[in-house]
Amino acid sequence: MLTLQPIGQTKPKSMPGSKQGHLPHLPQSACDLSGVWHTVCPCLRKLSAFEVNSDLTTNVSIKPLTSDLQLEVEVEASVQMEEREGEDGVEQPPLCPIDPNTQGIIKGRDLFGYVGIEAVLDQMRRKTMKAGFEFNIMVVGQSGLGKSTLVNTLFKSKVSRKSCTPNYEEKISKTVNLQSICHVIEEKGVKMKLTVIDTPGFGDQINNENCWEPIVKYVNEQYEKYLREEQHVNRKRRIPDTRVHCCVYFLPATGHRLRPIDVEFMKRLGHIVSIVPVIAKADTLTMEERLEFKQRIRQDLEANGIRVYPQKEYDEDAEDRILNDKIRENIPFAVVGTDKEHQVNGNKVLGRKTKWGIIEVENVAHCEFANLRDLLIRSHLQDLKDVTHNIHYETYRVRRLNESNANGLGLSALSLENGTFDKNEAESQL
């Protein structure tokens, strides 16, 4: 059962453990097998109270000896070693490892008993449930493509700006004016602070030149805001995360190819945010038209070098690669959104009722909304946040620090303007 607590509505200015079965890194004083070997080997070579008779194919026998016998044993051992090297023609490797950084791998069957490492997962779960987490999603597309309806369908609640604004009037904005609204969604004890960023006015003008610039500026502003929080001497224990974790881009169901505005937007935004393209109102296409349209879009994406989520280079292992390959084969998702329920075979389902039947939103035979929902929420939500922090934000942070070092200015002295930094203004402030 979902409980929704609206926090408020804001209007911005226009414009990273050890895997199970592996021993974690410990200090050498605690556990260092290589150190043990280096300690033992000299002792074996300098035995003063025992005689060692060993062979490569026999067991070691130890018995007391005198000092004279000890000298003979050492000479004989050195002669045998030289003979082996001469026979093989290759210097024999030392019996003991010499790399001090050698790490051992201790698996579950090698442990003496139960340690309790797996309990860390329960600790992380309890901590996350107490603190909750944040997810920021941006929806971009021209008016009338069902962006608000799809967001409401994704989270099964009235979370869109249109649904939460009293006496909302649909009108075409003359400029791209980004607006965001926040909610706290709680499900089975897990709290999520959801921020939905809408982009009214995008693609609605006759001249749509540079209509993506306010969006690029907003994304970079959130990175800059997070970076400044990190640079404080006394940082907050938990930095508020307003960075855009995912951008859902709505394509009109034309049945042709990508429009120039679609290509330009995804080329520019694909380097700073994770983009998931979807075909809006896919019920206007037949199944054959849908398959052909998706194929043409994938060809255009590859021809223009557009990066959409999930990228192949971010696959961590073979398991992720197999899962993400299936997702990449279905991109862009052909979706239908609705917040109305209808009776189908005695069950209530979300769907759109037409003269010839009901289009079930969560039925994969009717549309791919379920695949989009699984990607954004059920399987890749945390990965979207990780890619944002470790890839996009890290790229921005490195660029900003390099620019501040190149100009000889502090980070706070540079100003942000349309995703670039005004050097003259920074110099005037100095």
NUVEX-755827 format. One record per residue (C-alpha): residue number from 1; residue in three letters; x, y, z. Coordinates in Angstrom, 1 decimal, m for minus. Layout:
N
NUM, ALA, X, Y, Z
...
***
This chain:
430
1, MET, 0.0, 0.0, 0.0
2, LEU, 1.5, 3.3, m1.1
3, THR, 1.3, 6.4, 1.1
4, LEU, 2.1, 9.7, m0.5
5, GLN, 3.4, 12.7, 1.4
6, PRO, 3.8, 15.7, m0.9
7, ILE, 6.8, 17.8, 0.2
8, GLY, 6.4, 20.9, m1.9
9, GLN, 6.9, 22.3, m5.3
10, THR, 10.0, 24.1, m6.4
11, LYS, 10.6, 26.1, m9.5
12, PRO, 14.2, 26.4, m10.6
13, LYS, 15.4, 29.4, m12.5
14, SER, 14.7, 29.4, m16.2
15, MET, 17.4, 29.1, m18.1
16, PRO, 30.5, 3.4, m5.2
17, GLY, 33.2, m4.2, m1.1
18, SER, 34.5, m7.4, m0.8
19, LYS, 32.7, m10.3, m2.4
20, GLN, 31.4, m13.2, m0.5
21, GLY, 34.0, m15.8, 0.0
22, HIS, 36.9, m13.4, m0.3
23, LEU, 39.1, m12.2, 2.6
24, PRO, 38.9, m8.4, 2.9
25, HIS, 42.1, m6.4, 3.1
26, LEU, 43.7, m6.5, 6.5
27, PRO, 46.8, m5.0, 8.0
28, GLN, 50.0, m7.1, 7.7
29, SER, 50.0, m7.5, 11.5
30, ALA, 46.5, m9.1, 11.3
31, CYS, 46.8, m11.4, 8.4
32, ASP, 49.7, m11.6, 5.9
33, LEU, 50.5, m15.0, 4.5
34, SER, 53.4, m13.7, 2.4
35, GLY, 55.0, m12.4, 5.6
36, VAL, 54.7, m15.8, 7.2
37, TRP, 56.5, m17.4, 4.3
38, HIS, 59.3, m14.9, 4.4
39, THR, 59.7, m15.7, 8.1
40, VAL, 59.6, m19.4, 7.7
41, CYS, 62.0, m19.9, 4.8
42, PRO, 65.2, m18.5, 6.3
43, CYS, 64.5, m20.6, 9.4
44, LEU, 64.4, m23.8, 7.3
45, ARG, 67.7, m22.9, 5.6
46, LYS, 69.5, m22.1, 8.9
47, LEU, 68.4, m25.0, 11.1
48, SER, 70.9, m25.6, 13.8
49, ALA, 69.3, m28.5, 15.7
50, PHE, 67.8, m30.7, 13.1
51, GLU, 68.9, m32.5, 9.9
52, VAL, 66.6, m32.2, 6.9
53, ASN, 66.6, m35.0, 4.4
54, SER, 64.2, m34.2, 1.6
55, ASP, 63.6, m35.1, m2.0
56, LEU, 61.2, m33.9, m4.6
57, THR, 59.4, m37.3, m4.5
58, THR, 59.8, m38.3, m0.8
59, ASN, 58.6, m37.0, 2.5
60, VAL, 60.8, m34.9, 4.8
61, SER, 62.5, m36.7, 7.7
62, ILE, 63.8, m34.7, 10.7
63, LYS, 66.4, m36.0, 13.2
64, PRO, 68.9, m34.4, 15.6
65, LEU, 72.3, m33.7, 14.2
66, THR, 75.7, m32.2, 15.1
67, SER, 77.3, m29.0, 13.8
68, ASP, 79.6, m31.0, 11.4
69, LEU, 76.7, m32.8, 9.9
70, GLN, 74.8, m29.5, 9.6
71, LEU, 77.6, m28.1, 7.4
72, GLU, 77.6, m31.2, 5.2
73, VAL, 73.9, m30.9, 4.7
74, GLU, 74.1, m27.3, 3.6
75, VAL, 76.9, m28.0, 1.1
76, GLU, 75.1, m31.1, m0.3
77, ALA, 71.9, m29.1, m0.7
78, SER, 73.6, m26.3, m2.6
79, VAL, 75.3, m28.9, m5.0
80, GLN, 72.0, m30.6, m5.7
81, MET, 70.4, m27.3, m6.5
82, GLU, 73.2, m26.4, m9.0
83, GLU, 72.9, m29.9, m10.6
84, ARG, 69.1, m29.4, m11.1
85, GLU, 69.6, m26.0, m12.7
86, GLY, 72.3, m27.5, m15.0
87, GLU, 70.0, m30.3, m16.1
88, ASP, 67.0, m28.2, m16.8
89, GLY, 68.8, m25.3, m18.2
90, VAL, 66.4, m23.0, m16.5
91, GLU, 66.8, m21.4, m13.1
92, GLN, 64.4, m22.9, m10.6
93, PRO, 61.9, m20.6, m9.0
94, PRO, 62.2, m20.1, m5.2
95, LEU, 60.2, m22.3, m3.0
96, CYS, 58.7, m19.3, m1.2
97, PRO, 56.7, m16.4, m2.8
98, ILE, 58.7, m13.1, m2.7
99, ASP, 55.9, m10.7, m3.6
100, PRO, 54.9, m9.0, m0.3
101, ASN, 51.5, m7.9, m1.9
102, THR, 50.4, m11.5, m2.5
103, GLN, 46.8, m11.9, m1.3
104, GLY, 45.2, m15.2, m0.4
105, ILE, 41.6, m16.2, m1.3
106, ILE, 39.8, m17.9, 1.5
107, LYS, 36.4, m19.4, 0.4
108, GLY, 33.6, m20.7, 2.5
109, ARG, 34.7, m24.3, 2.6
110, ASP, 38.1, m23.2, 3.9
111, LEU, 36.7, m21.4, 7.0
112, PHE, 36.9, m23.1, 10.4
113, GLY, 33.2, m22.1, 11.1
114, TYR, 30.6, m19.5, 10.6
115, VAL, 32.0, m15.9, 10.6
116, GLY, 28.9, m13.8, 9.9
117, ILE, 30.1, m11.7, 6.9
118, GLU, 26.7, m12.1, 5.2
119, ALA, 25.1, m10.2, 8.1
120, VAL, 26.5, m7.0, 6.5
121, LEU, 23.6, m7.1, 4.0
122, ASP, 21.1, m7.0, 6.8
123, GLN, 22.9, m4.1, 8.4
124, MET, 22.9, m2.2, 5.1
125, ARG, 19.2, m3.0, 4.6
126, ARG, 18.2, m1.7, 8.1
127, LYS, 20.3, 1.5, 7.6
128, THR, 18.8, 2.2, 4.2
129, MET, 15.2, 1.6, 5.4
130, LYS, 15.8, 4.1, 8.2
131, ALA, 17.4, 6.8, 6.1
132, GLY, 15.5, 6.2, 2.9
133, PHE, 17.0, 7.1, m0.5
134, GLU, 16.5, 9.6, m3.3
135, PHE, 15.7, 9.2, m6.9
136, ASN, 15.5, 12.1, m9.4
137, ILE, 13.9, 11.5, m12.8
138, MET, 13.5, 14.0, m15.7
139, VAL, 10.9, 13.7, m18.4
140, VAL, 11.6, 15.5, m21.7
141, GLY, 9.4, 15.7, m24.8
142, GLN, 7.0, 18.0, m26.6
143, SER, 3.5, 18.6, m25.2
144, GLY, 0.8, 16.1, m25.6
145, LEU, 3.0, 12.9, m25.5
146, GLY, 1.7, 11.7, m22.1
147, LYS, 4.7, 12.5, m19.9
148, SER, 2.7, 13.3, m16.8
149, THR, 0.4, 10.2, m17.3
150, LEU, 3.4, 7.9, m17.7
151, VAL, 5.1, 9.1, m14.6
152, ASN, 1.8, 8.6, m12.6
153, THR, 1.6, 5.1, m14.0
154, LEU, 5.2, 4.3, m13.1
155, PHE, 4.7, 5.1, m9.5
156, LYS, 1.0, 4.3, m9.3
157, SER, 0.2, 7.7, m7.7
158, LYS, m0.4, 11.3, m8.5
159, VAL, 3.2, 12.4, m8.6
160, SER, 3.4, 14.6, m11.8
161, ARG, 3.4, 18.3, m11.6
162, LYS, 0.2, 18.4, m13.7
163, SER, m1.6, 16.1, m11.3
164, CYS, m0.5, 18.0, m8.1
165, THR, m1.2, 21.6, m9.3
166, PRO, m4.7, 22.8, m8.5
167, ASN, m6.6, 24.4, m11.4
168, TYR, m3.8, 23.5, m13.7
169, GLU, m4.2, 25.0, m17.2
170, GLU, m2.5, 23.4, m20.2
171, LYS, m0.8, 26.1, m22.2
172, ILE, 2.2, 26.2, m24.5
173, SER, 5.2, 27.8, m22.8
174, LYS, 7.2, 30.3, m24.9
175, THR, 10.5, 29.1, m23.4
176, VAL, 11.8, 25.9, m21.9
177, ASN, 11.0, 26.4, m18.2
178, LEU, 12.1, 23.5, m16.0
179, GLN, 9.9, 22.7, m13.0
180, SER, 10.3, 20.1, m10.3
181, ILE, 8.1, 18.6, m7.6
182, CYS, 9.1, 16.3, m4.7
183, HIS, 7.2, 13.5, m2.9
184, VAL, 8.0, 10.9, m0.3
185, ILE, 6.7, 7.5, m1.4
186, GLU, 6.7, 4.8, 1.2
187, GLU, 6.1, 1.1, 0.4
188, LYS, 6.6, m1.8, 2.9
189, GLY, 8.6, 0.4, 5.2
190, VAL, 11.0, 1.7, 2.5
191, LYS, 10.9, 5.4, 1.9
192, MET, 12.0, 7.1, m1.3
193, LYS, 12.2, 10.8, m1.9
194, LEU, 11.1, 11.1, m5.5
195, THR, 11.8, 14.3, m7.6
196, VAL, 10.1, 14.6, m11.0
197, ILE, 11.6, 17.3, m13.2
198, ASP, 9.3, 18.4, m16.1
199, THR, 10.4, 20.4, m19.1
200, PRO, 7.3, 22.4, m20.4
201, GLY, 8.0, 24.2, m23.7
202, PHE, 10.6, 21.8, m25.1
203, GLY, 10.1, 21.2, m28.8
204, ASP, 6.9, 23.2, m29.0
205, GLN, 8.2, 26.3, m30.8
206, ILE, 8.5, 26.9, m34.6
207, ASN, 12.2, 27.6, m34.0
208, ASN, 13.6, 25.0, m31.6
209, GLU, 17.2, 26.0, m31.9
210, ASN, 19.2, 25.5, m28.7
211, CYS, 16.1, 24.5, m26.8
212, TRP, 18.2, 21.9, m25.0
213, GLU, 20.5, 24.5, m23.4
214, PRO, 18.3, 25.2, m20.4
215, ILE, 18.2, 21.4, m19.7
216, VAL, 22.0, 21.1, m20.0
217, LYS, 22.4, 24.1, m17.7
218, TYR, 20.0, 22.6, m15.1
219, VAL, 21.9, 19.2, m15.1
220, ASN, 25.2, 20.9, m14.7
221, GLU, 23.9, 23.2, m12.0
222, GLN, 22.9, 20.1, m9.9
223, TYR, 26.4, 18.7, m10.3
224, GLU, 27.9, 22.1, m9.3
225, LYS, 25.7, 22.2, m6.3
226, TYR, 26.8, 18.8, m5.1
227, LEU, 30.5, 19.6, m5.8
228, ARG, 30.4, 22.7, m3.7
229, GLU, 28.8, 20.8, m0.8
230, GLU, 31.7, 18.3, m1.1
231, GLN, 34.3, 21.1, m1.0
232, HIS, 33.1, 22.5, 2.3
233, VAL, 35.5, 22.0, 5.3
234, ASN, 32.6, 21.0, 7.5
235, ARG, 30.5, 18.9, 5.2
236, LYS, 27.0, 17.6, 5.9
237, ARG, 26.9, 14.1, 7.1
238, ARG, 24.6, 13.3, 4.2
239, ILE, 24.8, 15.6, 1.2
240, PRO, 21.3, 16.3, m0.4
241, ASP, 21.4, 14.7, m3.9
242, THR, 19.5, 16.7, m6.5
243, ARG, 21.5, 15.3, m9.5
244, VAL, 19.4, 13.9, m12.3
245, HIS, 19.7, 10.1, m12.2
246, CYS, 17.7, 9.4, m15.3
247, CYS, 16.2, 11.3, m18.3
248, VAL, 13.3, 9.6, m20.0
249, TYR, 13.1, 11.1, m23.5
250, PHE, 9.7, 10.8, m25.3
251, LEU, 9.7, 10.2, m29.0
252, PRO, 6.4, 10.8, m31.0
253, ALA, 5.0, 7.7, m32.7
254, THR, 5.6, 9.0, m36.2
255, GLY, 6.7, 5.6, m37.6
256, HIS, 9.5, 7.2, m39.6
257, ARG, 12.9, 8.1, m38.1
258, LEU, 14.4, 10.3, m35.4
259, ARG, 13.9, 14.0, m36.0
260, PRO, 16.8, 16.4, m36.0
261, ILE, 15.8, 17.8, m32.6
262, ASP, 15.8, 14.2, m31.2
263, VAL, 19.3, 13.6, m32.5
264, GLU, 20.7, 16.9, m31.2
265, PHE, 19.2, 16.5, m27.8
266, MET, 20.4, 13.0, m27.1
267, LYS, 23.8, 13.6, m28.5
268, ARG, 24.3, 16.6, m26.2
269, LEU, 22.7, 15.1, m23.1
270, GLY, 24.0, 11.6, m23.5
271, HIS, 27.4, 12.6, m22.1
272, ILE, 26.1, 14.1, m18.9
273, VAL, 23.0, 12.1, m17.9
274, SER, 21.6, 8.6, m18.5
275, ILE, 19.0, 8.7, m21.3
276, VAL, 16.2, 6.2, m21.7
277, PRO, 14.3, 6.8, m25.0
278, VAL, 10.6, 5.7, m25.2
279, ILE, 8.0, 5.7, m27.9
280, ALA, 5.0, 7.6, m26.5
281, LYS, 1.5, 6.5, m27.2
282, ALA, 2.6, 3.4, m28.9
283, ASP, m1.0, 2.2, m29.2
284, THR, m1.3, 4.4, m32.3
285, LEU, 1.0, 2.0, m34.2
286, THR, 0.3, m1.5, m35.3
287, MET, 2.7, m4.3, m34.1
288, GLU, 4.5, m4.3, m37.5
289, GLU, 4.8, m0.6, m37.6
290, ARG, 6.2, m0.6, m34.1
291, LEU, 8.9, m3.1, m34.9
292, GLU, 10.0, m1.3, m38.0
293, PHE, 10.0, 2.1, m36.2
294, LYS, 12.1, 0.7, m33.3
295, GLN, 14.6, m0.8, m35.8
296, ARG, 15.0, 2.5, m37.6
297, ILE, 15.5, 4.3, m34.3
298, ARG, 18.3, 1.9, m33.2
299, GLN, 20.0, 2.4, m36.6
300, ASP, 19.8, 6.2, m36.2
301, LEU, 21.2, 6.0, m32.6
302, GLU, 24.2, 3.9, m33.8
303, ALA, 24.8, 6.1, m36.9
304, ASN, 24.9, 9.3, m34.8
305, GLY, 27.0, 7.8, m32.0
306, ILE, 24.2, 8.5, m29.4
307, ARG, 24.8, 7.0, m26.0
308, VAL, 21.7, 5.7, m24.3
309, TYR, 21.4, 3.7, m21.1
310, PRO, 22.6, 1.0, m20.4
311, GLN, 25.9, 1.5, m22.2
312, LYS, 28.0, m1.6, m23.0
313, GLU, 31.2, m0.2, m21.5
314, TYR, 29.5, 0.0, m18.1
315, ASP, 28.7, m3.7, m17.9
316, GLU, 30.6, m5.1, m14.9
317, ASP, 30.5, m8.8, m15.6
318, ALA, 29.1, m11.5, m17.9
319, GLU, 25.8, m11.6, m15.9
320, ASP, 25.2, m7.9, m16.3
321, ARG, 26.1, m8.1, m20.0
322, ILE, 23.5, m10.8, m20.7
323, LEU, 20.8, m8.8, m18.8
324, ASN, 21.7, m5.5, m20.4
325, ASP, 21.9, m7.0, m23.9
326, LYS, 18.2, m8.0, m23.6
327, ILE, 17.4, m4.4, m22.6
328, ARG, 19.4, m2.9, m25.4
329, GLU, 17.5, m5.2, m27.9
330, ASN, 14.2, m3.7, m26.8
331, ILE, 15.2, 0.0, m26.8
332, PRO, 13.4, 2.3, m27.3
333, PHE, 10.5, 1.0, m25.3
334, ALA, 7.1, 1.3, m26.9
335, VAL, 4.9, 2.4, m24.0
336, VAL, 1.3, 3.3, m23.1
337, GLY, 0.4, 5.2, m19.9
338, THR, m2.9, 5.5, m18.0
339, ASP, m4.1, 5.8, m14.4
340, LYS, m7.5, 4.3, m15.0
341, GLU, m8.5, 0.7, m14.1
342, HIS, m10.9, m1.6, m16.0
343, GLN, m12.3, m5.0, m15.5
344, VAL, m10.7, m7.8, m17.6
345, ASN, m11.8, m11.4, m16.9
346, GLY, m12.8, m10.4, m13.4
347, ASN, m9.6, m8.6, m12.6
348, LYS, m8.9, m4.9, m12.3
349, VAL, m6.1, m3.8, m14.7
350, LEU, m4.6, m0.5, m15.7
351, GLY, m5.5, 0.1, m19.3
352, ARG, m6.9, 2.3, m22.1
353, LYS, m10.4, 1.4, m23.2
354, THR, m11.2, 1.7, m27.0
355, LYS, m14.0, 0.6, m29.2
356, TRP, m12.2, m2.7, m30.1
357, GLY, m11.0, m3.6, m26.6
358, ILE, m8.8, m2.7, m23.7
359, ILE, m5.1, m2.0, m24.0
360, GLU, m3.5, m3.4, m20.9
361, VAL, m0.6, m1.3, m19.8
362, GLU, 1.2, m3.9, m17.8
363, ASN, 0.7, m6.7, m20.4
364, VAL, 3.9, m7.2, m22.3
365, ALA, 1.8, m8.5, m25.3
366, HIS, 0.2, m5.1, m25.6
367, CYS, 3.1, m2.7, m24.8
368, GLU, 6.5, m2.5, m23.2
369, PHE, 5.6, m0.4, m20.1
370, ALA, 6.5, m3.3, m17.8
371, ASN, 10.0, m3.5, m19.3
372, LEU, 10.5, 0.2, m18.7
373, ARG, 9.2, 0.0, m15.1
374, ASP, 11.5, m2.9, m14.4
375, LEU, 14.5, m1.0, m15.8
376, LEU, 13.8, 2.2, m13.9
377, ILE, 12.7, 0.8, m10.6
378, ARG, 13.0, m2.9, m10.0
379, SER, 16.3, m3.9, m11.5
380, HIS, 18.5, m0.8, m12.4
381, LEU, 17.5, 2.0, m10.1
382, GLN, 20.6, 1.7, m8.0
383, ASP, 22.7, 1.2, m11.0
384, LEU, 21.3, 4.5, m12.5
385, LYS, 22.4, 6.3, m9.3
386, ASP, 25.8, 4.6, m9.4
387, VAL, 26.4, 5.6, m13.1
388, THR, 25.4, 9.2, m12.3
389, HIS, 27.8, 9.4, m9.3
390, ASN, 30.7, 7.4, m10.6
391, ILE, 30.6, 8.3, m14.3
392, HIS, 28.8, 11.5, m15.1
393, TYR, 29.4, 13.4, m11.9
394, GLU, 33.0, 12.3, m11.7
395, THR, 33.6, 13.5, m15.3
396, TYR, 32.1, 16.8, m14.4
397, ARG, 34.1, 17.1, m11.1
398, VAL, 37.4, 16.3, m12.8
399, ARG, 36.7, 18.9, m15.5
400, ARG, 35.8, 21.6, m13.0
401, LEU, 38.9, 21.0, m10.9
402, ASN, 41.2, 21.0, m13.9
403, GLU, 39.6, 24.3, m15.1
404, SER, 40.0, 25.9, m11.6
405, ASN, 43.7, 24.7, m11.5
406, ALA, 44.4, 25.9, m15.0
407, ASN, 43.0, 29.4, m14.2
408, GLY, 44.7, 29.6, m10.8
409, LEU, 41.4, 30.3, m9.2
410, GLY, 39.5, 28.6, m6.4
411, LEU, 36.5, 26.5, m7.3
412, SER, 34.1, 29.2, m5.9
413, ALA, 35.6, 31.9, m8.1
414, LEU, 34.4, 30.3, m11.4
415, SER, 30.8, 30.9, m12.5
416, LEU, 28.5, 28.5, m14.4
417, GLU, 26.8, 29.7, m17.6
418, ASN, 25.1, 27.4, m20.0
419, GLY, 27.3, 24.5, m19.0
420, THR, 30.5, 26.6, m19.4
421, PHE, 32.5, 28.8, m17.1
422, ASP, 33.0, 32.6, m17.5
423, LYS, 36.6, 33.3, m16.9
424, ASN, 36.3, 37.1, m17.3
425, GLU, 33.7, 37.3, m14.6
426, ALA, 35.8, 35.3, m12.3
427, GLU, 38.8, 37.6, m12.9
428, SER, 36.6, 40.7, m12.3
429, GLN, 35.6, 39.3, m9.0
430, LEU, 39.2, 38.9, m8.0
***
